[in-house]
Amino acid sequence: MTEPLRVLLADDQTLVRTGFRMILGADGIDVVAEATNGTEAVAAARRTRPDVVLMDVRMPETDGLEATRRILTGAPGEPRVIMLTTFDLDRYVYAALAAGASGFLLKDVTPEYLTAAVRTVRTGDALLAPSITRRLVQRFAERDSGGAATLHRDLASLTPRELEVLGLLARGLSNAELAARLHLAETTVKTHVARILAKLGLRDRVQAVIVAYETGLVSTGEREAAAERT
């Protein structure tokens, strides 16, 4: 990708936006708009069509979760969203990932990690390692406040091999580890992962992990049993 990377900053704290704008600009990343609340973020995203949105979780009027849901409608060319949070393992992180966010960052992130994270999600990769995402899902999936219904996805479209890959991916295995476990070439594993995402209409591995737990393909008990064998 040779075109400049375009970012929308959504945070109600002026100092945070100013600092992030300076960091991103110094690395050649264009900040095309700023927003102080979720309503402004949705409007700015539709107006400027950024590649990546850095979205604060807690904002006035419309929070970052609702804004993310409105921005990520499934339309072609929609941006990637990275959630910003002050606290590690914020209670809202799981809901953000389920809403379609590609990952999350703490606001005290280093400049190098911030720019690397924005570039990572722009290419279509998830920001969080599957193992980190798995811990988030395990912590929050069964205790999601409000009693919201979990996602119901038809896993019948997956082949037996793809189901096996999805189950192992949800346990935190990297592509290299999947290849070794299944005695496959890493390029073959990447193809399986790509097909899983396409068939289930998922953006990245983060959502794949969530779906594996929410559909019951992988359970906490299975994870613990697998850990005892390793």
URMO-V580449 format. One record per residue. N is the residue number from 1. SS is DSSP state (@ for helix, = for strand, . for the rest). OMEGA is omega as a letter, one per 40 degrees, with the letter a starting at -180 (NA if undefined). D_CENTER is the distance of its C-alpha to the mean C-alpha in whole Angstrom. Layout:
N/SS/OMEGA/D_CENTER, N/SS/OMEGA/D_CENTER
This chain:
1/./a/21, 2/./i/24, 3/./i/23, 4/./i/22, 5/./a/18, 6/=/a/18, 7/=/i/16, 8/=/i/16, 9/=/i/17, 10/=/a/17, 11/./a/18, 12/./i/22, 13/./a/23, 14/@/a/25, 15/@/i/25, 16/@/a/21, 17/@/a/21, 18/@/a/24, 19/@/a/23, 20/@/i/20, 21/@/a/22, 22/@/a/24, 23/@/a/22, 24/@/a/20, 25/@/i/23, 26/@/a/25, 27/./i/23, 28/./i/23, 29/./a/20, 30/=/i/21, 31/=/a/20, 32/=/i/22, 33/=/i/21, 34/=/i/21, 35/=/a/21, 36/./i/22, 37/./a/20, 38/@/i/18, 39/@/i/21, 40/@/a/22, 41/@/i/18, 42/@/a/18, 43/@/a/21, 44/@/i/21, 45/@/i/18, 46/@/a/20, 47/@/a/23, 48/@/i/21, 49/./a/19, 50/./i/17, 51/./a/14, 52/=/i/12, 53/=/i/12, 54/=/a/12, 55/=/i/12, 56/=/i/14, 57/./a/14, 58/./i/17, 59/./i/19, 60/./i/23, 61/./i/24, 62/./a/20, 63/./a/17, 64/@/i/14, 65/@/a/12, 66/@/i/15, 67/@/i/15, 68/@/i/11, 69/@/a/13, 70/@/a/16, 71/@/a/14, 72/./a/12, 73/./a/15, 74/./i/14, 75/./i/17, 76/./i/17, 77/./i/16, 78/./a/14, 79/./i/12, 80/=/a/8, 81/=/i/7, 82/=/i/7, 83/=/i/8, 84/=/a/12, 85/=/a/14, 86/./a/17, 87/./i/17, 88/./a/15, 89/./i/14, 90/./a/14, 91/./a/15, 92/./a/13, 93/@/a/10, 94/@/i/10, 95/@/i/11, 96/@/i/8, 97/@/i/5, 98/@/i/8, 99/./i/9, 100/./i/6, 101/./a/4, 102/./i/2, 103/=/i/3, 104/=/i/7, 105/=/i/10, 106/=/a/14, 107/./i/16, 108/./i/19, 109/./i/17, 110/./i/19, 111/@/a/20, 112/@/a/19, 113/@/i/16, 114/@/a/15, 115/@/i/16, 116/@/a/15, 117/@/i/11, 118/@/i/12, 119/@/a/14, 120/@/a/11, 121/@/i/8, 122/@/a/12, 123/./i/13, 124/./i/10, 125/./i/9, 126/./a/5, 127/./a/6, 128/./i/7, 129/./a/10, 130/@/a/10, 131/@/i/13, 132/@/i/11, 133/@/i/9, 134/@/a/12, 135/@/i/14, 136/@/a/12, 137/@/a/12, 138/@/a/16, 139/@/a/16, 140/@/a/15, 141/@/a/15, 142/@/a/19, 143/@/a/20, 144/./a/17, 145/@/i/20, 146/@/i/22, 147/@/a/22, 148/./i/20, 149/./i/20, 150/./i/17, 151/./i/16, 152/./a/19, 153/./a/18, 154/./i/21, 155/@/a/20, 156/@/a/24, 157/@/a/23, 158/./i/22, 159/./i/25, 160/@/i/26, 161/@/i/24, 162/@/i/21, 163/@/i/21, 164/@/i/22, 165/@/a/19, 166/@/i/16, 167/@/i/18, 168/@/i/18, 169/@/a/15, 170/@/i/14, 171/./i/16, 172/./a/15, 173/./i/17, 174/./i/16, 175/@/i/17, 176/@/i/21, 177/@/i/21, 178/@/a/20, 179/@/a/23, 180/@/a/26, 181/@/a/25, 182/@/a/26, 183/./i/28, 184/./i/27, 185/./a/26, 186/@/i/23, 187/@/i/23, 188/@/i/23, 189/@/i/20, 190/@/i/18, 191/@/i/20, 192/@/a/19, 193/@/i/16, 194/@/i/16, 195/@/i/18, 196/@/a/16, 197/@/a/13, 198/@/a/16, 199/@/a/18, 200/@/i/15, 201/./a/14, 202/./a/10, 203/./a/8, 204/./a/7, 205/@/i/8, 206/@/a/5, 207/@/i/7, 208/@/i/10, 209/@/a/10, 210/@/a/10, 211/@/a/13, 212/@/i/15, 213/@/a/15, 214/@/i/16, 215/./a/18, 216/./i/20, 217/./i/20, 218/./i/19, 219/./i/21, 220/@/i/21, 221/@/i/25, 222/@/a/24, 223/@/a/21, 224/@/i/24, 225/@/i/27, 226/@/i/25, 227/@/i/25, 228/@/a/28, 229/@/a/29, 230/./NA/28
